[in-house]
Amino acid sequence: MAGASTHGDTVLMTSLFVAIEASFAYSAKMPSWFTVSTFSDDPEKVAVLRQGEVAATAWALALAIVSSILLQSVWPLAFAIVACGAEVIGYEYQIAHPVGDVHSMTEGASS
């Protein structure tokens, strides 16, 4: 039948949706990468950022696990793991590379 959706199509599309939603979980629970890099030189704030990473990862993986169970496929979970990994790598990079003092970055700039 032309235009009929297969289980494979459903798994693929749901897996992509789960990966996108995994990234949205970080967006909902964490500040932007730029914002993280502006205050990641404070150890107390870094600890709070890492708590946010854990919360966002847990939320994203919960969605992925439920989707995988419903579809009886490992792909939604696999896509979410990749998305979560990319997000955590991005946040950890920003934590490890905080931006300098804003005033020192603008010194010498003409008005």
Phi and psi in radians as a Rosetta constraint file:
Dihedral C 1 N 2 CA 2 C 2 CIRCULARHARMONIC -1.187 0.35
Dihedral N 2 CA 2 C 2 N 3 CIRCULARHARMONIC 2.378 0.35
Dihedral C 2 N 3 CA 3 C 3 CIRCULARHARMONIC 1.430 0.35
Dihedral N 3 CA 3 C 3 N 4 CIRCULARHARMONIC -0.002 0.35
Dihedral C 3 N 4 CA 4 C 4 CIRCULARHARMONIC -1.311 0.35
Dihedral N 4 CA 4 C 4 N 5 CIRCULARHARMONIC 2.397 0.35
Dihedral C 4 N 5 CA 5 C 5 CIRCULARHARMONIC -1.474 0.35
Dihedral N 5 CA 5 C 5 N 6 CIRCULARHARMONIC 2.410 0.35
Dihedral C 5 N 6 CA 6 C 6 CIRCULARHARMONIC -1.757 0.35
Dihedral N 6 CA 6 C 6 N 7 CIRCULARHARMONIC 2.907 0.35
Dihedral C 6 N 7 CA 7 C 7 CIRCULARHARMONIC -1.065 0.35
Dihedral N 7 CA 7 C 7 N 8 CIRCULARHARMONIC -0.644 0.35
Dihedral C 7 N 8 CA 8 C 8 CIRCULARHARMONIC -1.082 0.35
Dihedral N 8 CA 8 C 8 N 9 CIRCULARHARMONIC -0.704 0.35
Dihedral C 8 N 9 CA 9 C 9 CIRCULARHARMONIC -1.095 0.35
Dihedral N 9 CA 9 C 9 N 10 CIRCULARHARMONIC -0.753 0.35
Dihedral C 9 N 10 CA 10 C 10 CIRCULARHARMONIC -1.105 0.35
Dihedral N 10 CA 10 C 10 N 11 CIRCULARHARMONIC -0.746 0.35
Dihedral C 10 N 11 CA 11 C 11 CIRCULARHARMONIC -1.113 0.35
Dihedral N 11 CA 11 C 11 N 12 CIRCULARHARMONIC -0.799 0.35
Dihedral C 11 N 12 CA 12 C 12 CIRCULARHARMONIC -1.075 0.35
Dihedral N 12 CA 12 C 12 N 13 CIRCULARHARMONIC -0.874 0.35
Dihedral C 12 N 13 CA 13 C 13 CIRCULARHARMONIC -1.133 0.35
Dihedral N 13 CA 13 C 13 N 14 CIRCULARHARMONIC -0.705 0.35
Dihedral C 13 N 14 CA 14 C 14 CIRCULARHARMONIC -1.164 0.35
Dihedral N 14 CA 14 C 14 N 15 CIRCULARHARMONIC -0.666 0.35
Dihedral C 14 N 15 CA 15 C 15 CIRCULARHARMONIC -1.088 0.35
Dihedral N 15 CA 15 C 15 N 16 CIRCULARHARMONIC -0.752 0.35
Dihedral C 15 N 16 CA 16 C 16 CIRCULARHARMONIC -1.105 0.35
Dihedral N 16 CA 16 C 16 N 17 CIRCULARHARMONIC -0.747 0.35
Dihedral C 16 N 17 CA 17 C 17 CIRCULARHARMONIC -1.047 0.35
Dihedral N 17 CA 17 C 17 N 18 CIRCULARHARMONIC -0.775 0.35
Dihedral C 17 N 18 CA 18 C 18 CIRCULARHARMONIC -1.109 0.35
Dihedral N 18 CA 18 C 18 N 19 CIRCULARHARMONIC -0.705 0.35
Dihedral C 18 N 19 CA 19 C 19 CIRCULARHARMONIC -1.105 0.35
Dihedral N 19 CA 19 C 19 N 20 CIRCULARHARMONIC -0.741 0.35
Dihedral C 19 N 20 CA 20 C 20 CIRCULARHARMONIC -1.136 0.35
Dihedral N 20 CA 20 C 20 N 21 CIRCULARHARMONIC -0.759 0.35
Dihedral C 20 N 21 CA 21 C 21 CIRCULARHARMONIC -1.138 0.35
Dihedral N 21 CA 21 C 21 N 22 CIRCULARHARMONIC -0.553 0.35
Dihedral C 21 N 22 CA 22 C 22 CIRCULARHARMONIC -1.082 0.35
Dihedral N 22 CA 22 C 22 N 23 CIRCULARHARMONIC -0.760 0.35
Dihedral C 22 N 23 CA 23 C 23 CIRCULARHARMONIC -1.122 0.35
Dihedral N 23 CA 23 C 23 N 24 CIRCULARHARMONIC -0.662 0.35
Dihedral C 23 N 24 CA 24 C 24 CIRCULARHARMONIC -1.122 0.35
Dihedral N 24 CA 24 C 24 N 25 CIRCULARHARMONIC -0.536 0.35
Dihedral C 24 N 25 CA 25 C 25 CIRCULARHARMONIC -1.081 0.35
Dihedral N 25 CA 25 C 25 N 26 CIRCULARHARMONIC -0.691 0.35
Dihedral C 25 N 26 CA 26 C 26 CIRCULARHARMONIC -1.190 0.35
Dihedral N 26 CA 26 C 26 N 27 CIRCULARHARMONIC -0.700 0.35
Dihedral C 26 N 27 CA 27 C 27 CIRCULARHARMONIC -1.075 0.35
Dihedral N 27 CA 27 C 27 N 28 CIRCULARHARMONIC -0.614 0.35
Dihedral C 27 N 28 CA 28 C 28 CIRCULARHARMONIC -1.336 0.35
Dihedral N 28 CA 28 C 28 N 29 CIRCULARHARMONIC -0.552 0.35
Dihedral C 28 N 29 CA 29 C 29 CIRCULARHARMONIC -1.844 0.35
Dihedral N 29 CA 29 C 29 N 30 CIRCULARHARMONIC -0.149 0.35
Dihedral C 29 N 30 CA 30 C 30 CIRCULARHARMONIC -2.298 0.35
Dihedral N 30 CA 30 C 30 N 31 CIRCULARHARMONIC 2.692 0.35
Dihedral C 30 N 31 CA 31 C 31 CIRCULARHARMONIC -1.291 0.35
Dihedral N 31 CA 31 C 31 N 32 CIRCULARHARMONIC 3.029 0.35
Dihedral C 31 N 32 CA 32 C 32 CIRCULARHARMONIC -1.167 0.35
Dihedral N 32 CA 32 C 32 N 33 CIRCULARHARMONIC 2.829 0.35
Dihedral C 32 N 33 CA 33 C 33 CIRCULARHARMONIC -1.034 0.35
Dihedral N 33 CA 33 C 33 N 34 CIRCULARHARMONIC -0.701 0.35
Dihedral C 33 N 34 CA 34 C 34 CIRCULARHARMONIC -1.066 0.35
Dihedral N 34 CA 34 C 34 N 35 CIRCULARHARMONIC -0.818 0.35
Dihedral C 34 N 35 CA 35 C 35 CIRCULARHARMONIC -1.082 0.35
Dihedral N 35 CA 35 C 35 N 36 CIRCULARHARMONIC -0.719 0.35
Dihedral C 35 N 36 CA 36 C 36 CIRCULARHARMONIC -1.012 0.35
Dihedral N 36 CA 36 C 36 N 37 CIRCULARHARMONIC -0.754 0.35
Dihedral C 36 N 37 CA 37 C 37 CIRCULARHARMONIC -1.199 0.35
Dihedral N 37 CA 37 C 37 N 38 CIRCULARHARMONIC -0.308 0.35
Dihedral C 37 N 38 CA 38 C 38 CIRCULARHARMONIC -1.475 0.35
Dihedral N 38 CA 38 C 38 N 39 CIRCULARHARMONIC -0.343 0.35
Dihedral C 38 N 39 CA 39 C 39 CIRCULARHARMONIC -2.294 0.35
Dihedral N 39 CA 39 C 39 N 40 CIRCULARHARMONIC 0.352 0.35
Dihedral C 39 N 40 CA 40 C 40 CIRCULARHARMONIC -1.462 0.35
Dihedral N 40 CA 40 C 40 N 41 CIRCULARHARMONIC 0.138 0.35
Dihedral C 40 N 41 CA 41 C 41 CIRCULARHARMONIC -1.541 0.35
Dihedral N 41 CA 41 C 41 N 42 CIRCULARHARMONIC 0.005 0.35
Dihedral C 41 N 42 CA 42 C 42 CIRCULARHARMONIC -1.791 0.35
Dihedral N 42 CA 42 C 42 N 43 CIRCULARHARMONIC 2.032 0.35
Dihedral C 42 N 43 CA 43 C 43 CIRCULARHARMONIC -1.013 0.35
Dihedral N 43 CA 43 C 43 N 44 CIRCULARHARMONIC -0.599 0.35
Dihedral C 43 N 44 CA 44 C 44 CIRCULARHARMONIC -1.170 0.35
Dihedral N 44 CA 44 C 44 N 45 CIRCULARHARMONIC -0.699 0.35
Dihedral C 44 N 45 CA 45 C 45 CIRCULARHARMONIC -1.216 0.35
Dihedral N 45 CA 45 C 45 N 46 CIRCULARHARMONIC -0.628 0.35
Dihedral C 45 N 46 CA 46 C 46 CIRCULARHARMONIC -1.087 0.35
Dihedral N 46 CA 46 C 46 N 47 CIRCULARHARMONIC -0.692 0.35
Dihedral C 46 N 47 CA 47 C 47 CIRCULARHARMONIC -1.081 0.35
Dihedral N 47 CA 47 C 47 N 48 CIRCULARHARMONIC -0.709 0.35
Dihedral C 47 N 48 CA 48 C 48 CIRCULARHARMONIC -1.176 0.35
Dihedral N 48 CA 48 C 48 N 49 CIRCULARHARMONIC -0.692 0.35
Dihedral C 48 N 49 CA 49 C 49 CIRCULARHARMONIC -1.043 0.35
Dihedral N 49 CA 49 C 49 N 50 CIRCULARHARMONIC -0.742 0.35
Dihedral C 49 N 50 CA 50 C 50 CIRCULARHARMONIC -1.189 0.35
Dihedral N 50 CA 50 C 50 N 51 CIRCULARHARMONIC -0.564 0.35
Dihedral C 50 N 51 CA 51 C 51 CIRCULARHARMONIC -1.102 0.35
Dihedral N 51 CA 51 C 51 N 52 CIRCULARHARMONIC -0.678 0.35
Dihedral C 51 N 52 CA 52 C 52 CIRCULARHARMONIC -1.121 0.35
Dihedral N 52 CA 52 C 52 N 53 CIRCULARHARMONIC -0.676 0.35
Dihedral C 52 N 53 CA 53 C 53 CIRCULARHARMONIC -1.060 0.35
Dihedral N 53 CA 53 C 53 N 54 CIRCULARHARMONIC -0.750 0.35
Dihedral C 53 N 54 CA 54 C 54 CIRCULARHARMONIC -1.120 0.35
Dihedral N 54 CA 54 C 54 N 55 CIRCULARHARMONIC -0.794 0.35
Dihedral C 54 N 55 CA 55 C 55 CIRCULARHARMONIC -1.097 0.35
Dihedral N 55 CA 55 C 55 N 56 CIRCULARHARMONIC -0.783 0.35
Dihedral C 55 N 56 CA 56 C 56 CIRCULARHARMONIC -1.143 0.35
Dihedral N 56 CA 56 C 56 N 57 CIRCULARHARMONIC -0.708 0.35
Dihedral C 56 N 57 CA 57 C 57 CIRCULARHARMONIC -1.119 0.35
Dihedral N 57 CA 57 C 57 N 58 CIRCULARHARMONIC -0.762 0.35
Dihedral C 57 N 58 CA 58 C 58 CIRCULARHARMONIC -1.070 0.35
Dihedral N 58 CA 58 C 58 N 59 CIRCULARHARMONIC -0.771 0.35
Dihedral C 58 N 59 CA 59 C 59 CIRCULARHARMONIC -1.079 0.35
Dihedral N 59 CA 59 C 59 N 60 CIRCULARHARMONIC -0.823 0.35
Dihedral C 59 N 60 CA 60 C 60 CIRCULARHARMONIC -1.121 0.35
Dihedral N 60 CA 60 C 60 N 61 CIRCULARHARMONIC -0.743 0.35
Dihedral C 60 N 61 CA 61 C 61 CIRCULARHARMONIC -1.226 0.35
Dihedral N 61 CA 61 C 61 N 62 CIRCULARHARMONIC -0.561 0.35
Dihedral C 61 N 62 CA 62 C 62 CIRCULARHARMONIC -1.087 0.35
Dihedral N 62 CA 62 C 62 N 63 CIRCULARHARMONIC -0.801 0.35
Dihedral C 62 N 63 CA 63 C 63 CIRCULARHARMONIC -1.050 0.35
Dihedral N 63 CA 63 C 63 N 64 CIRCULARHARMONIC -0.744 0.35
Dihedral C 63 N 64 CA 64 C 64 CIRCULARHARMONIC -1.154 0.35
Dihedral N 64 CA 64 C 64 N 65 CIRCULARHARMONIC -0.711 0.35
Dihedral C 64 N 65 CA 65 C 65 CIRCULARHARMONIC -1.128 0.35
Dihedral N 65 CA 65 C 65 N 66 CIRCULARHARMONIC -0.781 0.35
Dihedral C 65 N 66 CA 66 C 66 CIRCULARHARMONIC -1.081 0.35
Dihedral N 66 CA 66 C 66 N 67 CIRCULARHARMONIC -0.758 0.35
Dihedral C 66 N 67 CA 67 C 67 CIRCULARHARMONIC -1.103 0.35
Dihedral N 67 CA 67 C 67 N 68 CIRCULARHARMONIC -0.714 0.35
Dihedral C 67 N 68 CA 68 C 68 CIRCULARHARMONIC -1.127 0.35
Dihedral N 68 CA 68 C 68 N 69 CIRCULARHARMONIC -0.696 0.35
Dihedral C 68 N 69 CA 69 C 69 CIRCULARHARMONIC -1.145 0.35
Dihedral N 69 CA 69 C 69 N 70 CIRCULARHARMONIC -0.808 0.35
Dihedral C 69 N 70 CA 70 C 70 CIRCULARHARMONIC -1.096 0.35
Dihedral N 70 CA 70 C 70 N 71 CIRCULARHARMONIC -0.672 0.35
Dihedral C 70 N 71 CA 71 C 71 CIRCULARHARMONIC -1.585 0.35
Dihedral N 71 CA 71 C 71 N 72 CIRCULARHARMONIC -0.110 0.35
Dihedral C 71 N 72 CA 72 C 72 CIRCULARHARMONIC 0.917 0.35
Dihedral N 72 CA 72 C 72 N 73 CIRCULARHARMONIC 0.868 0.35
Dihedral C 72 N 73 CA 73 C 73 CIRCULARHARMONIC -2.573 0.35
Dihedral N 73 CA 73 C 73 N 74 CIRCULARHARMONIC 2.523 0.35
Dihedral C 73 N 74 CA 74 C 74 CIRCULARHARMONIC -1.430 0.35
Dihedral N 74 CA 74 C 74 N 75 CIRCULARHARMONIC -0.234 0.35
Dihedral C 74 N 75 CA 75 C 75 CIRCULARHARMONIC -1.071 0.35
Dihedral N 75 CA 75 C 75 N 76 CIRCULARHARMONIC -0.756 0.35
Dihedral C 75 N 76 CA 76 C 76 CIRCULARHARMONIC -1.024 0.35
Dihedral N 76 CA 76 C 76 N 77 CIRCULARHARMONIC -0.690 0.35
Dihedral C 76 N 77 CA 77 C 77 CIRCULARHARMONIC -1.163 0.35
Dihedral N 77 CA 77 C 77 N 78 CIRCULARHARMONIC -0.742 0.35
Dihedral C 77 N 78 CA 78 C 78 CIRCULARHARMONIC -1.092 0.35
Dihedral N 78 CA 78 C 78 N 79 CIRCULARHARMONIC -0.775 0.35
Dihedral C 78 N 79 CA 79 C 79 CIRCULARHARMONIC -1.093 0.35
Dihedral N 79 CA 79 C 79 N 80 CIRCULARHARMONIC -0.713 0.35
Dihedral C 79 N 80 CA 80 C 80 CIRCULARHARMONIC -1.166 0.35
Dihedral N 80 CA 80 C 80 N 81 CIRCULARHARMONIC -0.665 0.35
Dihedral C 80 N 81 CA 81 C 81 CIRCULARHARMONIC -1.079 0.35
Dihedral N 81 CA 81 C 81 N 82 CIRCULARHARMONIC -0.742 0.35
Dihedral C 81 N 82 CA 82 C 82 CIRCULARHARMONIC -1.111 0.35
Dihedral N 82 CA 82 C 82 N 83 CIRCULARHARMONIC -0.785 0.35
Dihedral C 82 N 83 CA 83 C 83 CIRCULARHARMONIC -1.110 0.35
Dihedral N 83 CA 83 C 83 N 84 CIRCULARHARMONIC -0.764 0.35
Dihedral C 83 N 84 CA 84 C 84 CIRCULARHARMONIC -1.102 0.35
Dihedral N 84 CA 84 C 84 N 85 CIRCULARHARMONIC -0.726 0.35
Dihedral C 84 N 85 CA 85 C 85 CIRCULARHARMONIC -1.040 0.35
Dihedral N 85 CA 85 C 85 N 86 CIRCULARHARMONIC -0.766 0.35
Dihedral C 85 N 86 CA 86 C 86 CIRCULARHARMONIC -1.098 0.35
Dihedral N 86 CA 86 C 86 N 87 CIRCULARHARMONIC -0.720 0.35
Dihedral C 86 N 87 CA 87 C 87 CIRCULARHARMONIC -1.149 0.35
Dihedral N 87 CA 87 C 87 N 88 CIRCULARHARMONIC -0.822 0.35
Dihedral C 87 N 88 CA 88 C 88 CIRCULARHARMONIC -1.112 0.35
Dihedral N 88 CA 88 C 88 N 89 CIRCULARHARMONIC -0.727 0.35
Dihedral C 88 N 89 CA 89 C 89 CIRCULARHARMONIC -1.038 0.35
Dihedral N 89 CA 89 C 89 N 90 CIRCULARHARMONIC -0.769 0.35
Dihedral C 89 N 90 CA 90 C 90 CIRCULARHARMONIC -1.078 0.35
Dihedral N 90 CA 90 C 90 N 91 CIRCULARHARMONIC -0.804 0.35
Dihedral C 90 N 91 CA 91 C 91 CIRCULARHARMONIC -1.147 0.35
Dihedral N 91 CA 91 C 91 N 92 CIRCULARHARMONIC -0.746 0.35
Dihedral C 91 N 92 CA 92 C 92 CIRCULARHARMONIC -1.146 0.35
Dihedral N 92 CA 92 C 92 N 93 CIRCULARHARMONIC -0.603 0.35
Dihedral C 92 N 93 CA 93 C 93 CIRCULARHARMONIC -1.103 0.35
Dihedral N 93 CA 93 C 93 N 94 CIRCULARHARMONIC -0.795 0.35
Dihedral C 93 N 94 CA 94 C 94 CIRCULARHARMONIC -1.133 0.35
Dihedral N 94 CA 94 C 94 N 95 CIRCULARHARMONIC -0.642 0.35
Dihedral C 94 N 95 CA 95 C 95 CIRCULARHARMONIC -1.126 0.35
Dihedral N 95 CA 95 C 95 N 96 CIRCULARHARMONIC -0.720 0.35
Dihedral C 95 N 96 CA 96 C 96 CIRCULARHARMONIC -1.310 0.35
Dihedral N 96 CA 96 C 96 N 97 CIRCULARHARMONIC -0.317 0.35
Dihedral C 96 N 97 CA 97 C 97 CIRCULARHARMONIC -2.237 0.35
Dihedral N 97 CA 97 C 97 N 98 CIRCULARHARMONIC 1.182 0.35
Dihedral C 97 N 98 CA 98 C 98 CIRCULARHARMONIC -1.143 0.35
Dihedral N 98 CA 98 C 98 N 99 CIRCULARHARMONIC 2.636 0.35
Dihedral C 98 N 99 CA 99 C 99 CIRCULARHARMONIC -1.290 0.35
Dihedral N 99 CA 99 C 99 N 100 CIRCULARHARMONIC 2.726 0.35
Dihedral C 99 N 100 CA 100 C 100 CIRCULARHARMONIC -1.309 0.35
Dihedral N 100 CA 100 C 100 N 101 CIRCULARHARMONIC -3.101 0.35
Dihedral C 100 N 101 CA 101 C 101 CIRCULARHARMONIC -1.036 0.35
Dihedral N 101 CA 101 C 101 N 102 CIRCULARHARMONIC 2.286 0.35
Dihedral C 101 N 102 CA 102 C 102 CIRCULARHARMONIC -1.035 0.35
Dihedral N 102 CA 102 C 102 N 103 CIRCULARHARMONIC -0.679 0.35
Dihedral C 102 N 103 CA 103 C 103 CIRCULARHARMONIC -1.134 0.35
Dihedral N 103 CA 103 C 103 N 104 CIRCULARHARMONIC -0.686 0.35
Dihedral C 103 N 104 CA 104 C 104 CIRCULARHARMONIC -1.227 0.35
Dihedral N 104 CA 104 C 104 N 105 CIRCULARHARMONIC -0.442 0.35
Dihedral C 104 N 105 CA 105 C 105 CIRCULARHARMONIC -1.308 0.35
Dihedral N 105 CA 105 C 105 N 106 CIRCULARHARMONIC -0.428 0.35
Dihedral C 105 N 106 CA 106 C 106 CIRCULARHARMONIC -1.817 0.35
Dihedral N 106 CA 106 C 106 N 107 CIRCULARHARMONIC -0.016 0.35
Dihedral C 106 N 107 CA 107 C 107 CIRCULARHARMONIC -1.084 0.35
Dihedral N 107 CA 107 C 107 N 108 CIRCULARHARMONIC 2.417 0.35
Dihedral C 107 N 108 CA 108 C 108 CIRCULARHARMONIC 1.484 0.35
Dihedral N 108 CA 108 C 108 N 109 CIRCULARHARMONIC -0.105 0.35
Dihedral C 108 N 109 CA 109 C 109 CIRCULARHARMONIC -1.300 0.35
Dihedral N 109 CA 109 C 109 N 110 CIRCULARHARMONIC 2.370 0.35
Dihedral C 109 N 110 CA 110 C 110 CIRCULARHARMONIC -1.449 0.35
Dihedral N 110 CA 110 C 110 N 111 CIRCULARHARMONIC 2.578 0.35
